[in-house]
Amino acid sequence: MKYFTLDWYHAVDDNFDRDRSASQQYTRHLEEMQGVLPADVLALARLPGVEDALVVKVRHDRARQILSLTLRAGYIGIGYYDLILNYQGAEITHEDEQVLALVARTTRDSRRHESDLARHELDMAEDGRIEHSMLFHPGRSFTIHCETLVWVWLPRRDRKFPRRFDRFPGGPTKPA
């Protein structure tokens, strides 16, 4: 995370101007990324209702380098939806995958969860891959690098989703 850092996260409740400044800097950065990042990736960066999203399901096929992450996003004013993110040529460090597993496995259902999405950032890494960073409450972050990022959203009636014991089957089991 370059704009919505852990320092930003811990100070933002006390400083509205700091939040606004980070948001404005990130918006300017996205404008600079026009023509660098694919248009659909930039659209994802601007998608409303992603903040406060919950992890519904994670699948990671390490051999094929495919990671799929489903988030329940939205709010009453715009409606709810599942945001399905498919990362191809995906790479995530073991440490970051442990954080993702912790976020996923502490989400029991739409009412019982430890982590919801605070902010996310999309960028182009130095090696030319797409970089997607996510910061979840309470200060848990991870980054996924990929060759391509394909996403879809599916409308849902509400924020509710079924209780599941393991939202990341096959994911790392050692706590982050």
Residue, then its C-alpha position, 0 to 999 in steps of 0.5 A: m500500500k502506497y497511499f492507504t498505509l498502515d500509518w494512514y490507517h492508524a491515524v485516519d480516525d483522528n485526522f479527516d484531512r489525512d484521509r482526504s489527502a491520501s484519497q486525492q493523491y491516489t485519485r491523481h495516481l489513477e489518472e496517471m495510470q490511464g493507458v498504463l493499467p488496463a481500463d477494466v482494472l482502473a474501473l475496479a479501482r473506482l468501483p463504489g461500495v468495495e470498502d467494508a467488503l467481506v471475504v466470501k471465498v478464496r481459491h488458490d491454484r498455485a501450480r497454475q498460478i490462479l487465485s480467485l477471491t470473492l468479496r461481498a461488497g456494497y451497501i443499502g444505497i447502491g445495493y449489494y454484490d459479489l465482487i469476483l476477482n480472478y488473478q491469472g499469473a498470480e503471485i502472493t508471498h507466503e506471509d501475505e497469503q497467511v494474512l489472506a487466510l487469516v482474514a478469510r478464516t475469521t469471517r464466519d458469516s456477514r455478521r460474525h467477522e474480524s476483518d472487513l476491507a478498509r481500502h484497496e489500491l491498484d498499481m503497476a509493479e516495476d516488473g510490469r505486472i498488476e499489483h493489487s493491495m488490500l488493507f483490512h480492519p484491523g490493520r491487516s494487509f496483503t498484496i497480489h501480483c498478477e499478469t491479468l486481473v479479470w473481475v465481475w460483479l454479481p448483484r445480491r439481495d443483501r449482505k448475508f451469505p452462508r456460514r462456512f468453516d473454511r473460506f480458504p480451503g487449501g490455504p496456509t494453516k499457520p496463523a499470520 
